[in-house]
Amino acid sequence: MFGLSEIAILLVVVVLVVGARKLPELARNAGKAARVLKAEAREMKAGDGPREPAATYTVKETRTVTEDR
C-alpha cells in the first residue's frame, strides 16, 4: 500500500505539524483508544450487551489569566 519513503515523509509532516512535544501524548491516547475499542469489540462478540465504558478519563481544567491594562 505505502512504501517506506511515503511513510517517512508522512512521519516528518506529522512531527512538523503536531510538534515533537505532543507525540508521546498522542501515542498514549491512541493506545488507550485502541484498548477501549478492543475491549468493546470483544464484549460485543460475547453478546453481553451494552455496559459501562471500560476506561475512565479525567479532564484537567486549565485557566488562562489575562491582565487588564
C-alpha positions in Angstrom: 0.0 0.0 0.0 2.6 2.6 1.1 6.3 2.4 0.5 9.0 3.2 3.0 9.6 6.7 1.5 5.9 7.7 1.8 5.7 6.6 5.4 8.9 8.5 6.2 7.5 11.7 4.6 4.2 11.3 6.4 6.1 11.0 9.7 8.1 14.1 9.1 5.0 16.0 8.2 3.3 14.8 11.4 6.3 15.8 13.5 6.3 19.3 12.0 2.5 19.8 12.3 1.9 18.3 15.7 5.3 19.1 17.3 7.7 16.7 18.9 6.4 17.6 22.4 2.9 16.3 21.7 3.9 13.0 20.1 4.2 11.0 23.3 0.8 12.2 24.5 -0.7 11.5 21.0 0.7 7.9 21.1 -0.5 7.3 24.6 -4.1 8.5 23.7 -4.0 6.3 20.6 -3.1 3.3 22.7 -5.8 4.0 25.2 -8.4 4.3 22.4 -7.2 1.1 20.8 -7.5 -0.8 24.1 -11.1 0.6 24.7 -12.1 -0.3 21.1 -10.6 -3.8 21.5 -12.4 -4.4 24.8 -15.7 -3.2 23.4 -15.4 -5.4 20.3 -14.6 -8.4 22.5 -17.6 -7.7 24.6 -19.9 -7.3 21.6 -18.7 -10.7 20.4 -19.5 -12.2 23.8 -23.1 -11.0 23.4 -23.4 -9.5 26.9 -24.9 -6.3 25.6 -24.0 -2.7 26.4 -22.3 -1.8 29.7 -20.3 1.0 31.3 -17.2 2.2 29.4 -14.0 0.2 30.0 -11.9 3.2 30.8 -12.5 6.3 32.8 -10.9 9.6 31.9 -10.4 12.7 33.9 -10.2 16.1 32.3 -7.9 18.7 33.8 -9.3 22.2 33.9 -6.9 24.9 32.8 -7.4 28.6 33.3 -5.8 31.4 31.4 -5.0 34.6 33.4 -5.0 37.8 31.5 -4.1 41.2 32.8 -6.4 44.2 32.1 -4.4 47.4 31.4 
